[in-house]
Amino acid sequence: MKIVFCGTPQFAVPSLEALLAHGDEIPLVVSQPDRRVGRKQELTAPPVKQAALAHGIAVTQPEKIKNNAEFRAQLEAIAPDAIVVVAYGRIIPAWMLALPRLGCINVHASLLPKYRGAAPIQWAVAQGDAVTGNTTMLLEEGLDTGPILLQKTAPIAPTATAADMFASLAVEGASLLIETLAGLDAGTLQPTPQNHALATLAPILTREDGHMDFARYTAQQLYDRWRGFQPWPGGFALLDGKKFIAHQMRVAEPQQAHAHAAAGTLVVDEKRLYVACAAQSWLELIEIQLEGKKRMAATEFLRGTTLAPGARIA
């Protein structure tokens, strides 16, 4: 098939590679513009662009696509059989949806209609789900509302982070994409409408999502949110007005001697650091970083820091 591929981050690269390995013709890759990243703010090409250029594929990076006459003419001249969209990061306009004979096919990293939106992997982990997966669907003008083509589940291990799941779901999504295109081309795959009443949202993450609210969430909930928000925004609070980052943690046994400690209270027991959470639950903080200091094990932190009785992070 002749396919135009739209994608931007690393998650989309395995899908592009799978199409090439399958022998499909990809005359054009569409990606978001290069962005400045890192402390040095160096202009960097997105991973999909880098992969495409490595294979000698033409790349275009329009700032806008809805009313872009030049871009529209470019796609119409190609007349693709399908447009594949994987984590592109743009809403696909109506003219583009109607262009290919097989439609615009999207790989979405959740079991739709659950977790529609920009951060499905992060929110599935953050909510403590034991299972997630990939969905291929036909795009329409709504946000992840199109009819489902195929789905495949994937387990979430109790200690898995969103970063762990990104890598595995990207590969599994690529395989599902190849199966989906084959079914569409053969006419053996029929789209199934989503049950919109069961839809949940997975909005783009903000820095504030990483703020640990010990009074609101139990230790398990905070641990799940921390897993879901890796590598960003992570999990953090404030200690005496300074940012206190939790780099590693685990759900701990109840600290019976401090059963009535207020949420956020730090307790040191046998050179281990614990924090009280909602419903008299506890986290052990294993690796931490105080603002202005290096990342370190909690035991090292305690050797150089004397916590006042009743010290709290919030």
C-alpha positions, 0 to 999 in steps of 0.5 A: 500500500501507499501510506502517508505516515504522521507521527512525532515522538519515539512511541511512533517510530516502531510503527513506521519501522514496521510499515517499512519492514512490511514493504509498504510504500511511504512517499511522505512522513509528516511530523511536528516541527523541530523543537528546542529541548534540554538545558541548552535549548538545542533545536532538535528533530523529533524521533520520527523525522530522524527515523524517516531521514535515516531511511531516505523518506521525504519529511514535511513539518507544517506548523498548521495543517487545517487550512494549509493549501500547499500541504493539502495539494501535496497529499492529494498529489500522492493519493495515499491508500491510507494515512497512518497517524501515531502520536502525531499531536495534531487534530486531523482536519476533515479534508484529510480524513476523507482523502485516503480510500482506507481512511486515516488509521490511528494507533492509540495506546489504551483500550478505547473508549477508556483514556481518550486524550494525550496521555493514555499510558500515564493515566492508566498506570497512575490509576493503578490499572492492571491491564491496558493495551492498544487500539487501532481505529478510524479517525473522525473529527472527535477526540479519539471517538472513531470506530474501533478496528482492533484491540490487544490487551497488555498487562501492567506489572505492579511496579511498572512505570509509564516509561516501561509501558511506553516501550512495550506498547509502542512495539505491540502497537506497531504489530497491531497496525500491520494486522489492521491494514491487512484486514482493511485492505482485504475487506475482512475488518469491520469498524465497531462504534465506541460506547461513548457512555464508557469514555474516560479522559487522559488529559495532557500532564501538567507539572502540578500532577506530580505534586504529592497530596498526602492528605488526599491520596493513600500510599498505594494511590501516590505510588501508582501516580508516581509510577504513571508520572515517570519520567515527568512530572514525577512526584514531589512535595515541599519541605520547609519551602524547598522542593522535595523530589521522591525518585524511588519509593514503595508502599510500607507497612503501617507505622503503628507507633505513629498511627495518628500522625498527620498526613505528610509527617516524616518519620525516621525508623531504623535509618529508614524514612517514611511519610504518612498518607491518607487512611493511615497508610505509609510510603517509604521514601527510598531515594530523594532529592532536596532542592539544591542538593544531589539525588541520594538514597534516603539513608544518605540524606538522613546522615546529613540532615536532622529532621525536627520532630513532626517534620512534614512535607506537603 
